[in-house]
């Protein structure tokens, strides 16, 4: 019987090979469409299609429109409005898009033959760096040199304040890493656990087919199936929760620089 490797589901493979493009200074670039890229494109397309279909402004909203309005109100009231406040409205499109994009990628990874792009560190790092860059640009644009007050604690002697300032700078700079690793680790770990228990179903089922006492393998396979079902439901919750956590942390970081002059 072939050995099942739980890491095979995360392998990035070319789906649409394209010839490499030569660029000055960067060498040859391979722009082939991989399974990771394909599912990110699919996620973006599904979101755009969903919003276009839901934005028909019917007098009596259908399920699609009601769902879209609920998601929009949820992000506006709980994330941008709830965390940043009145100044968070300009960032609503970005946070809303980020939340939907990550959630859709996570959900697509749970369908049969799906691929979880957020289980790739390159994807989560890119999302984290993009978020960090926006926070940095907003902070400098709104506060100028006053942005650096974010790192300097007040009401302390110079030596203690200097030490805490170094800690604050380090904490600020590692935020992209923590954002990326949190999303990456949760999606990677959950899928590995599901794969392991799913492999028990196959292995114990084959063992039970030998008859005799080995038939008890069917009982183990049934228990494994129940566990996989429960884990799948849990992964659905985790998929949405991780998108919410990423968007919420984005709002927390934006709140620090947007409301810096308010002492938040």
Secondary structure, DSSP 8 states (H G I E B T S, - for coil): -----TTGGG---EEE----EEETTTEEE---EEHHHHHHHHHHHHHHHHHHHHTT--SS--HHHHHHHHHHHHIIIIIIIIII-GGGGGGHHHHHHHHHHHHHHHHHTTSTT---GGGSHHHHHHHHHHHHHHHHHHHHHHHGGGGGGGG--SSS-HHHHHHHHHHHHHHHHTHHHHHHHHHHHHHHHHHHHHHHHHHHHHHHHHHHTT-GGGGHHHHHHHHHHHHHHHHHHHHHHHHHHHHHHHHHHHHHHHHHHHTGGGT-
